[in-house]
Amino acid sequence: MKVCKFGGTSVASAQQIKKVANIIHSDSSRKIIVVSAPGKRHSDDTKVTDLLILLAEKALIGQDAESELQQVLARYEEIAEELGLDGSMNTVIEKDLRERLSLDKEDPILFMDSLKASGEDNNAKLIAAYLQSIGMEATYVCPKEGGLLVNERPQRVQALPEGEELLAELRNRRGIIVFPGFFGYTKDGTLRTFNRGGSDITGSLLAAATGAELYENFTDVDSVFSANPNVVEQPCAIHTMTYREMRELSYAGFTVFHEEALRPAFLRSIPVCIKNTNNPSARGTMIVKERECGSQPVVGIAADDGFSTLFVDKYLMNVEIGFGRRLLQILEDEEIPFEHTPSGIDNMSVIIRDTFLTEEKEARILHRVKEDLDADDVYFRRDYSMVVLVGERMRDTTGLTARAATAIAKTGASIQMINQGSTEVSLVFGIHKKDETDVLRSLYDEFFQTAIARV
């Protein structure tokens, strides 16, 4: 039994949904289908989720949102009509959206969650109806009925293990299950959404709970590539990689798979295959627990910007017990997670994503570090990128850091930070954002083009 997830571009139009139906029909083991909201049909299009966010924002400030509602309805109506469905589905979707708009707006976050989740929810209903119309035994299952339980606010949304027993029963249901991604329900019935891209998480949770033999994640590319194809021309395809390698690359900017989605599959050792809805016969990328590494030390190179660094200097910091803990406590008090903490004898740096910082938070942090920790110097610097080399075989390769540093030096970029995890599966270089593209290309040439040339 396989669990399949189809992303936004895979279900963006009637034409794409017909491809999805053919993929499901071609393999009877594809039993549980997780779907996203309709994505972009072309580069200038707008995702349904983004339309729903605009709709919710207008409703929250008390403005007339009928125009935005009609835009959302028009997308579904177009899909339903082209799939040959009658008008009853349009009525169901409109009724659902109007009911969500009438919900209590006292908690704006929960109201927004409800509107956003309607994208996946209504698309699942529509796709189930289409599969039924072409003679397939298919059933829409709401996450509340299916057992996808999540935690309460204010903590970040995570699935609760209490729901796994009910989710596991989906395996025994007749026919095909069409399950909306991206959201679940708390024990008291409150809807909460995962982060954007959270349908990947839903698929992984269902694969783990049902003990699927494979979790297939269908998107719009033939495989995961060794570097960003928008930066590097025709990068190598990755045919097999480990959970750890995919996790590191997802964290560092590989958007083909949600960075949090691997955990459920990893814990149950469920293999994951990234495949292309538009080219389902392509080999794809298998993500597994262990793999044969061969002679190539680096499997992929990723880069992500939007980082700031908190620099802290204090003479004899290394002998002051608890200094690091107290520094991180200040960040915890501001609800700020950290990415890396490279340090020297008398200094320490903390890498933070810009999304967690505001001018007010920065000012409070600087004041507290200076006053509470009696730091000699403390300041923030912005506009950093993190470039990450990933590969299971890196730990066994001598001189890899020197090769990477030399490749970066060729571009004229200055290395601001180097950090390597204890597993040695990843090597991180902090650089200025303006150098990101040149550095990524130079590293790719060093570790992939030279390897090809040797062959």
Steps between C-alpha positions, in 0.01 A plus 500: 500500500629842402414846624522767228507874545431735209625857533338825389624498140384137468140597581493856365260431212263240358770386257740436788236321709436267205871413507469428870207267434702311238791463742270362770327266254832365369598348836240335723731528803455879497226501761533818709518825305596827671429816302600865522298807407508598131836663425617712211389404148770723351772736624270804523221313677407522869478200731160437656663511846620855430151597384359357823749700707385821328140397562565440870694824542213705360247319714709557813502877456128508427521587131274357231678187373245386240738570210775288656250224577384492139861466380543189712167356391583567136811282522304204632212556258737496205660176618164334570356601164800374304488172693136457397360526853154643554434820693439325833873508583509877447210535743680289760818707474322836513297393803818386675686826433212720611471301823872546566468875437228518763719339768607689813783742419607554861812293435635623161753216472240226534265684263781526245584131548141402424491702177840376382412136570191526280730492197611144564170391651280605210748376242496157665119494480512602135766242405316222683183591309689491170652159573152370580365648174750297294412177677763484773401409855619811683406666829583842642616476863519808722810513727268532800324175411825336391675570828766758421533654846723801563608690811343813647621855456730681560756230419599442138262256331604137536312173466413310818568125525153442646354522150720233344275207588204656321716606204628143471146380434498688170704213360204265545237716334363401162605686190709813469523751784530868399637692796562877511850603602629792706277489809374301794277545806569537870323272749232765551436522125693816418651509151871583477725510195859391458751740343474574127581183311350301785322253271836320483472455877148359472614246242794392712282466810250280316775286347652443843170433679375254239835324456512576128765325293573830325412869527490655153521879490391626158615845396601677176862385464645163396721474807688685767802672344848543641463881485237760425424472125412871496863576592701208360435396142381138473615374840537127556194306611516323836356150462549378858568687822459448873250661735782699658621633166150606397439662839818707473423609144136582580611716791742687276258598228399191301127573468405178324420336837391657829784487753280367782332232291772238520475434874190271503631297205850488652375372837318208330762450224243566226682561167403826326504550123488844339328470160366723222127513432574615146750218439402214733719247319814692600714326763464772762701526822485233769559610860605213722669427832832381353651506152811403308703820490747422222794732444313831491525664846242776442144412398365856488579866557238744628492868585252710693504868591320704763734451794642736760784445744511608863867558589597495869851569634612467861850451632537162682158388377635145482542472879166659590269214591152526349574785258369319193191381682415851620554643152263246346251562783474863387407376152253252646333782694446674165367173346788488252652167388862491387662329201871476582728610785863516381733625771855595591679531834366846585215534251184329392273543201138397468349462153131596489245508219383855428136394515528471879652846550346844531663833583345487846627148568848587376516802733388294801749222423792741462410675825465179700820342365691817583348546845416148623807326358736796532622447144791710373336535159174381343343579163289360215599463136250422226493376139666164543447183298572147613648267239481133593685201356327172580608138461527183706850430365637841602612362836741261324643755257830669579550860389134571421486820706816626330351432155181684593686797647720523190194495273344782703824699494501485118188714498655768720241438771595517867410208728331639810437170676573127469295243690493121476255279684618211716371246247712670230218461249492875437749785478366855530666819377367841597554759226362838399171474314636686196750215440251214524449425130871512410592281796233241423615470139866478597434226755292307248781518246748376759303201624294398198649632178852389598365156592334471159821613330697228682260236373 
